Every structure is written in C-alpha cells, then in structure tokens.
Amino acid sequence: MEKKSQNMRAKGAVYERAVGFYLERQGYEILAFNYRCPLGEIDIVAREGGYLVFCEVKYRQNASKGSPLSAVGPGKQRTIYRCAQWYLSEKRLGDVACRFDVVGVEGSKITLVKNAFEG
C-alpha cells in the first residue's frame, strides 16, 4: 500500500509543478511548493498582485469521481487556513493581504478559482 501512496504523491507533484508553470504564465510568482508545517501542507504558496496566495491543487483523470474543485471541502479548507496562519507566523509576515485559490486539473484542463474560500 505504501508504494501506491508514493506513486500518488509523485503524480501529485508532477501536476503541482504543471500548475505552478500555469500560474506563472498567469502572473503569479511561486514562493514555495508543498509547504509543510505540523498542521498540514499547502500545495503552492505564491504572490499575485498585492496578495499572498495559498493554492490547493486537485487532480482528477476524468469526471467519474467528481469535480476536482469539489474535493476541497470545509475540512480541507480549515487545514489550508491553519497552515496559512502558520506560514505567516513562521515568515513573520504581519498585515498582508491573503487569498485562497483552488486549481482543479481534469485530464489536461486546468481551472483556476481565485478566492475560492474565505479564511
């Protein structure tokens, strides 16, 4: 089972890098991939415009398991929010405008939802 988990993690990393490239073309500056803290992980931390952006990336091969965007429910949102707070504290960033984006990848189609949820 651990090998399958490693394969899924490796596949996720490939899609996160592809999304990072996509976001850079949209004007984002990527600050970190897979930011980890004791509370969880944030797939991509970036800067866009005047915002520090915390991005969650979800991949689905096709729609048979539902939309990748719908996979970021309230529990996952709480985890991302808490990790973002940790990031801000760790980096000693005070009053900075933040936003939570979700990027869904379905096959080769990328959908970016800016400000997908509130903290």
N, CA, C and O atoms as a MOPAC input file, in Angstrom:
PM7 MOZYME 1SCF
protein

 N      0.82400 1    -1.20100 1     0.00000 1
 C      0.00000 1     0.00000 1     0.00000 1
 C      0.86400 1     1.26000 1     0.00000 1
 O      0.50000 1     2.27400 1    -0.59600 1
 N      2.02000 1     1.18600 1     0.67900 1
 C      2.87700 1     2.36200 1     0.75800 1
 C      3.40300 1     2.75300 1    -0.62500 1
 O      3.56300 1     3.94000 1    -0.91100 1
 N      3.67200 1     1.76400 1    -1.48700 1
 C      4.14700 1     2.07000 1    -2.83400 1
 C      3.09700 1     2.84400 1    -3.62100 1
 O      3.43500 1     3.77800 1    -4.34800 1
 N      1.82400 1     2.46400 1    -3.48400 1
 C      0.75100 1     3.19600 1    -4.16100 1
 C      0.69800 1     4.63600 1    -3.66100 1
 O      0.51200 1     5.56600 1    -4.44700 1
 N      0.86200 1     4.81500 1    -2.35800 1
 C      0.85900 1     6.15800 1    -1.77100 1
 C      2.00500 1     6.99000 1    -2.33200 1
 O      1.83000 1     8.17000 1    -2.63700 1
 N      3.18200 1     6.37400 1    -2.46900 1
 C      4.33100 1     7.08500 1    -3.03000 1
 C      4.07400 1     7.45200 1    -4.48900 1
 O      4.42700 1     8.54700 1    -4.92900 1
 N      3.45500 1     6.53000 1    -5.24500 1
 C      3.14200 1     6.81600 1    -6.64200 1
 C      2.14800 1     7.96700 1    -6.75800 1
 O      2.29000 1     8.82900 1    -7.62600 1
 N      1.14000 1     7.98200 1    -5.88300 1
 C      0.15300 1     9.07000 1    -5.89100 1
 C      0.83000 1    10.40100 1    -5.55700 1
 O      0.53600 1    11.42400 1    -6.17500 1
 N      1.73000 1    10.38200 1    -4.58400 1
 C      2.44200 1    11.59200 1    -4.19600 1
 C      3.30400 1    12.10100 1    -5.35700 1
 O      3.36200 1    13.30300 1    -5.61600 1
 N      3.97000 1    11.17300 1    -6.05200 1
 C      4.80900 1    11.55400 1    -7.18700 1
 C      3.94900 1    12.13500 1    -8.30500 1
 O      4.32600 1    13.12900 1    -8.92500 1
 N      2.79400 1    11.52000 1    -8.56600 1
 C      1.88800 1    12.02600 1    -9.60000 1
 C      1.38200 1    13.41400 1    -9.20600 1
 O      1.30100 1    14.31300 1   -10.04300 1
 N      1.04300 1    13.58100 1    -7.92500 1
 C      0.58600 1    14.88100 1    -7.44100 1
 C      1.63900 1    15.95200 1    -7.62900 1
 O      1.32200 1    17.08300 1    -7.99900 1
 N      2.90100 1    15.60000 1    -7.37500 1
 C      3.99400 1    16.56600 1    -7.52500 1
 C      4.13000 1    17.00900 1    -8.98000 1
 O      4.40700 1    18.17800 1    -9.24900 1
 N      3.93900 1    16.08800 1    -9.91200 1
 C      4.01700 1    16.43300 1   -11.33700 1
 C      2.93200 1    17.44700 1   -11.68600 1
 O      3.19900 1    18.43800 1   -12.36600 1
 N      1.70900 1    17.19900 1   -11.22100 1
 C      0.61100 1    18.11800 1   -11.53400 1
 C      0.77400 1    19.45100 1   -10.81600 1
 O      0.41500 1    20.49200 1   -11.36700 1
 N      1.30700 1    19.43900 1    -9.59800 1
 C      1.54100 1    20.69500 1    -8.88800 1
 C      2.56700 1    21.54500 1    -9.62800 1
 O      2.41500 1    22.76400 1    -9.71100 1
 N      3.61000 1    20.91500 1   -10.16600 1
 C      4.61400 1    21.66400 1   -10.93800 1
 C      3.99500 1    22.22500 1   -12.22300 1
 O      4.27500 1    23.36000 1   -12.61000 1
 N      3.16200 1    21.43100 1   -12.87100 1
 C      2.49100 1    21.90400 1   -14.09100 1
 C      1.58400 1    23.08700 1   -13.77400 1
 O      1.53200 1    24.05900 1   -14.52900 1
 N      0.87200 1    23.00000 1   -12.65700 1
 C      0.01500 1    24.10800 1   -12.23800 1
 C      0.87200 1    25.32300 1   -11.88700 1
 O      0.49400 1    26.45400 1   -12.19100 1
 N      2.01500 1    25.09800 1   -11.25300 1
 C      2.92500 1    26.20400 1   -10.94900 1
 C      3.34000 1    26.94500 1   -12.20900 1
 O      3.36300 1    28.17500 1   -12.23200 1
 N      3.66800 1    26.19700 1   -13.25600 1
 C      4.02900 1    26.79100 1   -14.54000 1
 C      2.84600 1    27.58100 1   -15.11300 1
 O      3.01500 1    28.69000 1   -15.62000 1
 N      1.66000 1    26.99800 1   -15.02400 1
 C      0.44000 1    27.66600 1   -15.48400 1
 C      0.23300 1    28.98200 1   -14.72200 1
 O     -0.05000 1    30.02000 1   -15.32100 1
 N      0.38000 1    28.92100 1   -13.39500 1
 C      0.18100 1    30.12100 1   -12.57500 1
 C      1.20800 1    31.20200 1   -12.90900 1
 O      0.87400 1    32.38600 1   -12.93900 1
 N      2.44400 1    30.80400 1   -13.15900 1
 C      3.46100 1    31.78500 1   -13.54700 1
 C      3.05500 1    32.49500 1   -14.84000 1
 O      3.26600 1    33.70100 1   -14.97600 1
 N      2.48200 1    31.76700 1   -15.77400 1
 C      2.01200 1    32.38200 1   -17.02200 1
 C      0.83200 1    33.31700 1   -16.76700 1
 O      0.55600 1    34.20300 1   -17.57500 1
 N      0.13200 1    33.12000 1   -15.63900 1
 C     -0.98200 1    33.99500 1   -15.27600 1
 C     -0.51200 1    35.19300 1   -14.44600 1
 O     -1.32500 1    36.01700 1   -14.02900 1
 N      0.80000 1    35.28800 1   -14.20600 1
 C      1.34200 1    36.42600 1   -13.47100 1
 C      1.66000 1    36.16000 1   -12.01300 1
 O      2.01600 1    37.08900 1   -11.28800 1
 N      1.54300 1    34.93000 1   -11.56600 1
 C      1.87800 1    34.58200 1   -10.18000 1
 C      3.39400 1    34.40100 1   -10.05300 1
 O      4.07100 1    33.99000 1   -10.99600 1
 N      3.90200 1    34.71800 1    -8.86500 1
 C      5.29200 1    34.41900 1    -8.51800 1
 C      5.24200 1    33.27700 1    -7.50800 1
 O      4.71100 1    33.44900 1    -6.41100 1
 N      5.77900 1    32.12900 1    -7.85600 1
 C      5.74500 1    30.97100 1    -6.96700 1
 C      6.79900 1    31.15000 1    -5.88200 1
 O      7.97600 1    31.35800 1    -6.17800 1
 N      6.37400 1    31.06900 1    -4.63400 1
 C      7.28500 1    31.19700 1    -3.49700 1
 C      7.66600 1    29.83100 1    -2.92600 1
 O      8.78600 1    29.65300 1    -2.44600 1
 N      6.74500 1    28.86700 1    -2.97300 1
 C      7.02800 1    27.54100 1    -2.41900 1
 C      6.06900 1    26.50500 1    -2.98000 1
 O      4.89500 1    26.78200 1    -3.22600 1
 N      6.59700 1    25.31300 1    -3.17500 1
 C      5.78100 1    24.14000 1    -3.47800 1
 C      5.76000 1    23.27200 1    -2.22800 1
 O      6.77900 1    23.14200 1    -1.54900 1
 N      4.63500 1    22.68600 1    -1.92400 1
 C      4.48400 1    21.73900 1    -0.82300 1
 C      5.02300 1    22.28000 1     0.50100 1
 O      5.87300 1    21.66400 1     1.14400 1
 N      4.50800 1    23.44100 1     0.88900 1
 C      4.87700 1    23.99600 1     2.19500 1
 C      4.27700 1    23.10600 1     3.27700 1
 O      3.06300 1    22.91100 1     3.33800 1
 N      5.14900 1    22.57000 1     4.13000 1
 C      4.69500 1    21.68400 1     5.20200 1
 C      4.94300 1    22.31600 1     6.55700 1
 O      5.96300 1    22.96700 1     6.78300 1
 N      3.99100 1    22.11200 1     7.45100 1
 C      4.12200 1    22.53100 1     8.83600 1
 C      3.47800 1    21.43500 1     9.68400 1
 O      2.91900 1    20.48800 1     9.13000 1
 N      3.54300 1    21.54000 1    11.00900 1
 C      2.94600 1    20.49200 1    11.84400 1
 C      1.43000 1    20.32500 1    11.64600 1
 O      0.86800 1    19.30400 1    12.04100 1
 N      0.77500 1    21.30500 1    11.04600 1
 C     -0.68100 1    21.25500 1    10.89000 1
 C     -1.13200 1    20.69200 1     9.54500 1
 O     -2.31700 1    20.42000 1     9.35500 1
 N     -0.19200 1    20.51500 1     8.60800 1
 C     -0.56300 1    20.00500 1     7.29400 1
 C      0.32400 1    20.55600 1     6.20300 1
 O      1.49400 1    20.86500 1     6.42900 1
 N     -0.24600 1    20.67500 1     5.01500 1
 C      0.52300 1    21.08400 1     3.84400 1
 C     -0.30400 1    22.00300 1     2.94500 1
 O     -1.52600 1    21.88700 1     2.85300 1
 N      0.40200 1    22.91200 1     2.29200 1
 C     -0.19400 1    23.76600 1     1.26300 1
 C      0.56300 1    23.46000 1    -0.02000 1
 O      1.79400 1    23.48300 1    -0.04300 1
 N     -0.17700 1    23.17200 1    -1.09000 1
 C      0.45500 1    22.75100 1    -2.34200 1
 C      1.35600 1    23.82700 1    -2.93200 1
 O      2.50300 1    23.55600 1    -3.28900 1
 N      0.83600 1    25.05400 1    -3.03600 1
 C      1.61600 1    26.14600 1    -3.63600 1
 C      1.36600 1    27.42700 1    -2.84300 1
 O      0.22500 1    27.77400 1    -2.53800 1
 N      2.45700 1    28.11900 1    -2.51800 1
 C      2.37800 1    29.46000 1    -1.93900 1
 C      2.94200 1    30.39400 1    -3.00200 1
 O      4.03200 1    30.16700 1    -3.52800 1
 N      2.19000 1    31.44500 1    -3.31000 1
 C      2.59500 1    32.34900 1    -4.39800 1
 C      2.22900 1    33.78600 1    -4.05000 1
 O      1.55100 1    34.06200 1    -3.06100 1
 N      2.70000 1    34.67700 1    -4.89300 1
 C      2.32600 1    36.08500 1    -4.78900 1
 C      1.70100 1    36.45900 1    -6.12800 1
 O      2.22600 1    36.13800 1    -7.19400 1
 N      0.56100 1    37.15000 1    -6.04200 1
 C     -0.10200 1    37.60800 1    -7.26300 1
 C     -0.74000 1    38.94700 1    -6.96000 1
 O     -1.57100 1    39.07000 1    -6.06000 1
 N     -0.33800 1    39.95400 1    -7.72900 1
 C     -0.82700 1    41.30200 1    -7.44200 1
 C     -0.39200 1    41.67200 1    -6.03400 1
 O      0.76800 1    41.48800 1    -5.66500 1
 N     -1.31200 1    42.18600 1    -5.26500 1
 C     -0.99800 1    42.55700 1    -3.88800 1
 C     -1.29200 1    41.45700 1    -2.88300 1
 O     -1.33600 1    41.72100 1    -1.68100 1
 N     -1.49100 1    40.24400 1    -3.34000 1
 C     -1.90500 1    39.14300 1    -2.45500 1
 C     -0.82800 1    38.08600 1    -2.28500 1
 O     -0.06900 1    37.78500 1    -3.20600 1
 N     -0.78400 1    37.53400 1    -1.08600 1
 C     -0.08100 1    36.29000 1    -0.82400 1
 C     -1.14700 1    35.21500 1    -1.03200 1
 O     -2.20000 1    35.25200 1    -0.39600 1
 N     -0.87800 1    34.26800 1    -1.91500 1
 C     -1.89900 1    33.31000 1    -2.32600 1
 C     -1.50600 1    31.90200 1    -1.89900 1
 O     -0.39600 1    31.43800 1    -2.15900 1
 N     -2.44300 1    31.24000 1    -1.23800 1
 C     -2.27200 1    29.85000 1    -0.84200 1
 C     -3.14600 1    29.01900 1    -1.78100 1
 O     -4.36700 1    29.16700 1    -1.79900 1
 N     -2.50200 1    28.13600 1    -2.56600 1
 C     -3.21000 1    27.38600 1    -3.60500 1
 C     -3.28700 1    25.90000 1    -3.26200 1
 O     -2.29900 1    25.27800 1    -2.87200 1
 N     -4.46400 1    25.36500 1    -3.41500 1
 C     -4.67200 1    23.91900 1    -3.31400 1
 C     -4.87400 1    23.39400 1    -4.72500 1
 O     -5.66300 1    23.94700 1    -5.49100 1
 N     -4.15900 1    22.32500 1    -5.07200 1
 C     -4.24500 1    21.71900 1    -6.39400 1
 C     -4.92700 1    20.36100 1    -6.25500 1
 O     -4.52200 1    19.53600 1    -5.43700 1
 N     -5.95200 1    20.14000 1    -7.05100 1
 C     -6.65400 1    18.85100 1    -7.06000 1
 C     -6.70600 1    18.32400 1    -8.48000 1
 O     -7.03500 1    19.05500 1    -9.41400 1
 N     -6.37800 1    17.03900 1    -8.63700 1
 C     -6.35100 1    16.40100 1    -9.95500 1
 C     -7.37300 1    15.26600 1   -10.01400 1
 O     -7.55100 1    14.51700 1    -9.05400 1
 N     -8.02500 1    15.16200 1   -11.14100 1
 C     -8.88300 1    14.02400 1   -11.46000 1
 C     -8.60100 1    13.64700 1   -12.90800 1
 O     -8.50800 1    14.51500 1   -13.77600 1
 N     -8.46700 1    12.36600 1   -13.16200 1
 C     -8.22800 1    11.90600 1   -14.52500 1
 C     -9.43000 1    12.22300 1   -15.41200 1
 O     -9.28500 1    12.59800 1   -16.57600 1
 N    -10.63100 1    12.06100 1   -14.82700 1
 C    -11.86500 1    12.38200 1   -15.54000 1
 C    -12.94500 1    12.68200 1   -14.50500 1
 O    -12.67200 1    12.67900 1   -13.30500 1
 N    -14.14900 1    12.93600 1   -14.95400 1
 C    -15.22900 1    13.36700 1   -14.05800 1
 C    -15.90100 1    12.21400 1   -13.31100 1
 O    -16.84000 1    12.45000 1   -12.55000 1
 N    -15.44800 1    10.98300 1   -13.50700 1
 C    -16.12200 1     9.84500 1   -12.88100 1
 C    -16.09900 1     9.89800 1   -11.35200 1
 O    -16.99000 1     9.34400 1   -10.70700 1
 N    -15.10300 1    10.54900 1   -10.76700 1
 C    -15.02600 1    10.67400 1    -9.30900 1
 C    -15.40600 1    12.06800 1    -8.83900 1
 O    -15.10400 1    12.45000 1    -7.70900 1
 N    -16.06300 1    12.82400 1    -9.69800 1
 C    -16.49000 1    14.16800 1    -9.34000 1
 C    -15.47900 1    15.21700 1    -9.75200 1
 O    -14.36200 1    14.91000 1   -10.16900 1
 N    -15.89300 1    16.43800 1    -9.62800 1
 C    -15.04500 1    17.56900 1    -9.98800 1
 C    -13.87100 1    17.67700 1    -9.01800 1
 O    -14.04800 1    17.49200 1    -7.81400 1
 N    -12.68200 1    17.97300 1    -9.52400 1
 C    -11.56600 1    18.17400 1    -8.60400 1
 C    -11.79600 1    19.36600 1    -7.67500 1
 O    -11.30100 1    19.38600 1    -6.54900 1
 N    -12.54400 1    20.35200 1    -8.14800 1
 C    -12.79700 1    21.53600 1    -7.32800 1
 C    -13.67500 1    21.21900 1    -6.12900 1
 O    -13.53400 1    21.83600 1    -5.07300 1
 N    -14.58400 1    20.25800 1    -6.28700 1
 C    -15.47700 1    19.91400 1    -5.17700 1
 C    -14.77200 1    19.10000 1    -4.10100 1
 O    -15.34800 1    18.85000 1    -3.04200 1
 N    -13.54000 1    18.68500 1    -4.35300 1
 C    -12.79100 1    17.88800 1    -3.38400 1
 C    -12.19200 1    18.73300 1    -2.26000 1
 O    -11.61300 1    18.18900 1    -1.31900 1
 N    -12.32400 1    20.04300 1    -2.35000 1
 C    -11.77500 1    20.92800 1    -1.31500 1
 C    -12.93600 1    21.38700 1    -0.43600 1
 O    -13.43900 1    22.50300 1    -0.56700 1
 N    -13.34200 1    20.50100 1     0.45600 1
 C    -14.47100 1    20.76800 1     1.33200 1
 C    -14.07100 1    21.54900 1     2.57100 1
 O    -12.92300 1    21.97800 1     2.69200 1
 N    -15.00300 1    21.73900 1     3.49000 1
 C    -14.75000 1    22.54200 1     4.69500 1
 C    -13.56700 1    22.05900 1     5.52600 1
 O    -12.81100 1    22.87700 1     6.05000 1
 N    -13.39300 1    20.75200 1     5.65600 1
 C    -12.27200 1    20.22800 1     6.44700 1
 C    -10.93100 1    20.58700 1     5.83800 1
 O    -10.01900 1    21.02900 1     6.53800 1
 N    -10.81600 1    20.39800 1     4.54500 1
 C     -9.57500 1    20.73500 1     3.84800 1
 C     -9.33300 1    22.24000 1     3.87800 1
 O     -8.19500 1    22.68800 1     4.02100 1
 N    -10.40000 1    23.01300 1     3.74500 1
 C    -10.27000 1    24.47100 1     3.81500 1
 C     -9.72100 1    24.89500 1     5.17300 1
 O     -8.85100 1    25.76300 1     5.24600 1
 N    -10.22600 1    24.28600 1     6.25600 1
 C     -9.72300 1    24.60900 1     7.60500 1
 C     -8.23000 1    24.29400 1     7.71700 1
 O     -7.45900 1    25.07800 1     8.27000 1
 N     -7.83800 1    23.14400 1     7.18600 1
 C     -6.42500 1    22.75900 1     7.23800 1
 C     -5.56500 1    23.76000 1     6.48600 1
 O     -4.52400 1    24.17900 1     6.99200 1
 N     -5.97800 1    24.14800 1     5.29400 1
 C     -5.22100 1    25.11500 1     4.49900 1
 C     -5.13400 1    26.45000 1     5.23400 1
 O     -4.07400 1    27.07500 1     5.26800 1
 N     -6.24500 1    26.88300 1     5.82100 1
 C     -6.27300 1    28.15000 1     6.55900 1
 C     -5.30000 1    28.11200 1     7.74000 1
 O     -4.54800 1    29.06100 1     7.96300 1
 N     -5.32000 1    27.01900 1     8.48800 1
 C     -4.41800 1    26.90000 1     9.65600 1
 C     -2.95800 1    26.85400 1     9.22200 1
 O     -2.09600 1    27.44300 1     9.87300 1
 N     -2.68100 1    26.15700 1     8.12600 1
 C     -1.31700 1    26.12800 1     7.59700 1
 C     -0.88300 1    27.51700 1     7.13700 1
 O      0.26900 1    27.90700 1     7.32200 1
 N     -1.80400 1    28.25300 1     6.54300 1
 C     -1.50300 1    29.61400 1     6.10600 1
 C     -1.15700 1    30.49400 1     7.30700 1
 O     -0.22800 1    31.29900 1     7.24600 1
 N     -1.90500 1    30.33800 1     8.39400 1
 C     -1.59200 1    31.10000 1     9.60600 1
 C     -0.19300 1    30.75900 1    10.10600 1
 O      0.56200 1    31.64100 1    10.51500 1
 N      0.14400 1    29.47400 1    10.07000 1
 C      1.46600 1    29.01900 1    10.49700 1
 C      2.53800 1    29.65800 1     9.61100 1
 O      3.54800 1    30.15400 1    10.10900 1
 N      2.31100 1    29.64100 1     8.29600 1
 C      3.24900 1    30.22200 1     7.33400 1
 C      3.48600 1    31.69800 1     7.64600 1
 O      4.62800 1    32.15500 1     7.70300 1
 N      2.39700 1    32.43700 1     7.84800 1
 C      2.51200 1    33.86700 1     8.13700 1
 C      3.30900 1    34.11300 1     9.40900 1
 O      4.13100 1    35.02800 1     9.46700 1
 N      3.06400 1    33.29800 1    10.42400 1
 C      3.77800 1    33.42700 1    11.68900 1
 C      5.25200 1    33.06800 1    11.51800 1
 O      6.13500 1    33.78900 1    11.98200 1
 N      5.50400 1    31.95400 1    10.85200 1
 C      6.87400 1    31.48200 1    10.65400 1
 C      7.70500 1    32.48400 1     9.86100 1
 O      8.87800 1    32.70000 1    10.16600 1
 N      7.10600 1    33.08900 1     8.85600 1
 C      7.81000 1    34.04800 1     7.99700 1
 C      7.77300 1    35.47100 1     8.56900 1
 O      8.32700 1    36.40500 1     7.99000 1
 N      7.10800 1    35.60800 1     9.71500 1
 C      6.97300 1    36.90800 1    10.38000 1
 C      6.35600 1    37.95500 1     9.45800 1
 O      6.81500 1    39.09400 1     9.37000 1
 N      5.30700 1    37.52600 1     8.78000 1
 C      4.56900 1    38.43500 1     7.90000 1
 C      3.38400 1    38.97800 1     8.67800 1
 O      2.51900 1    38.22100 1     9.12000 1
 N      3.35100 1    40.25500 1     8.83700 1
 C      2.28800 1    40.87200 1     9.62200 1
 C      1.00200 1    41.01500 1     8.84200 1
 O      0.36900 1    40.02900 1     8.46500 1
 N      0.63500 1    42.22300 1     8.61200 1
 C     -0.63000 1    42.54500 1     7.96600 1
 C     -0.46700 1    42.46700 1     6.44800 1
 O     -0.18700 1    43.46900 1     5.79000 1
 N     -0.64700 1    41.26400 1     5.90500 1
 C     -0.50300 1    41.05800 1     4.47000 1
 C     -1.83500 1    40.51900 1     3.93000 1
 O     -2.47300 1    39.67800 1     4.56400 1
 N     -2.24000 1    41.00400 1     2.77200 1
 C     -3.48500 1    40.53700 1     2.16200 1
 C     -3.27800 1    39.11300 1     1.63900 1
 O     -2.33500 1    38.84400 1     0.89400 1
 N     -4.16600 1    38.21400 1     2.03600 1
 C     -4.06700 1    36.80600 1     1.64100 1
 C     -5.31700 1    36.38100 1     0.89100 1
 O     -6.39300 1    36.96600 1     1.01800 1
 N     -5.12100 1    35.32900 1     0.09900 1
 C     -6.22300 1    34.78300 1    -0.67200 1
 C     -6.01800 1    33.27400 1    -0.79000 1
 O     -4.89000 1    32.78000 1    -0.77500 1
 N     -7.13300 1    32.55600 1    -0.90800 1
 C     -7.08800 1    31.10900 1    -1.05100 1
 C     -7.65200 1    30.73400 1    -2.41500 1
 O     -8.84000 1    30.91800 1    -2.68100 1
 N     -6.78700 1    30.20800 1    -3.27300 1
 C     -7.19300 1    29.78500 1    -4.60900 1
 C     -7.21400 1    28.26100 1    -4.67500 1
 O     -6.46600 1    27.58800 1    -3.96600 1
 N     -8.06400 1    27.73600 1    -5.52000 1
 C     -8.09800 1    26.30100 1    -5.77900 1
 C     -7.92100 1    26.11300 1    -7.28200 1
 O     -8.54200 1    26.80100 1    -8.09100 1
 N     -7.06200 1    25.16900 1    -7.62800 1
 C     -6.81200 1    24.86400 1    -9.03000 1
 C     -7.20900 1    23.41200 1    -9.26100 1
 O     -6.65700 1    22.49900 1    -8.64600 1
 N     -8.16200 1    23.21200 1   -10.14300 1
 C     -8.60600 1    21.87400 1   -10.49500 1
 C     -8.00500 1    21.45800 1   -11.82200 1
 O     -8.00500 1    22.22200 1   -12.78700 1
 N     -7.49400 1    20.24200 1   -11.86100 1
 C     -6.94600 1    19.69100 1   -13.09700 1
 C     -7.76700 1    18.44900 1   -13.41400 1
 O     -7.80000 1    17.49400 1   -12.63700 1
 N     -8.42200 1    18.47600 1   -14.55900 1
 C     -9.21100 1    17.32700 1   -15.00500 1
 C     -8.69200 1    16.92600 1   -16.37700 1
 O     -8.91700 1    17.61700 1   -17.37000 1
 N     -7.99100 1    15.79200 1   -16.41300 1
 C     -7.29900 1    15.42500 1   -17.64200 1
 C     -6.22700 1    16.45900 1   -17.91800 1
 O     -5.29200 1    16.60600 1   -17.13100 1
 N     -6.34700 1    17.17700 1   -19.02200 1
 C     -5.37900 1    18.23500 1   -19.33900 1
 C     -5.96600 1    19.63500 1   -19.17000 1
 O     -5.30700 1    20.62800 1   -19.47800 1
 N     -7.19300 1    19.71600 1   -18.68500 1
 C     -7.85900 1    21.00800 1   -18.49800 1
 C     -7.57900 1    21.55600 1   -17.09300 1
 O     -7.77200 1    20.86000 1   -16.09600 1
 N     -7.12400 1    22.80600 1   -17.03100 1
 C     -6.84200 1    23.46500 1   -15.75600 1
 C     -7.86700 1    24.55500 1   -15.51900 1
 O     -8.11700 1    25.39800 1   -16.38100 1
 N     -8.46400 1    24.52300 1   -14.31300 1
 C     -9.44300 1    25.53100 1   -13.92600 1
 C     -8.96200 1    26.21100 1   -12.65300 1
 O     -8.76000 1    25.55800 1   -11.63000 1
 N     -8.78300 1    27.51200 1   -12.71800 1
 C     -8.32700 1    28.31000 1   -11.58100 1
 C     -9.51500 1    29.04100 1   -10.98000 1
 O    -10.23100 1    29.75800 1   -11.67800 1
 N     -9.72100 1    28.85700 1    -9.68100 1
 C    -10.74800 1    29.59100 1    -8.96000 1
 C    -10.03900 1    30.49000 1    -7.94600 1
 O     -9.53600 1    30.02200 1    -6.92400 1
 N    -10.01100 1    31.77200 1    -8.24600 1
 C     -9.40100 1    32.72400 1    -7.32000 1
 C    -10.36400 1    32.99500 1    -6.17100 1
 O    -11.58100 1    33.03900 1    -6.35100 1
 N     -9.78800 1    33.17500 1    -4.99100 1
 C    -10.57600 1    33.46100 1    -3.79600 1
 C    -11.69600 1    32.42200 1    -3.62600 1
 O    -12.86100 1    32.76500 1    -3.42300 1
 N    -11.30800 1    31.15500 1    -3.71400 1
 C    -12.25400 1    30.04500 1    -3.69600 1
 C    -12.98800 1    29.90000 1    -2.37400 1
 O    -14.11700 1    29.41100 1    -2.33400 1
 N    -12.34700 1    30.32600 1    -1.28900 1
 C    -12.97400 1    30.27900 1     0.02600 1
 C    -12.35300 1    31.32200 1     0.92900 1
 O    -11.25800 1    31.82400 1     0.67400 1
 N    -13.07200 1    31.63500 1     1.98700 1
 C    -12.61100 1    32.62600 1     2.96500 1
 C    -11.90600 1    31.94100 1     4.11100 1
 O    -12.17700 1    30.78100 1     4.42200 1
 N    -10.99700 1    32.66800 1     4.73700 1
 C    -10.26500 1    32.10700 1     5.88200 1
 C    -11.01400 1    32.27000 1     7.15900 1
 O    -10.53500 1    31.85100 1     8.21300 1

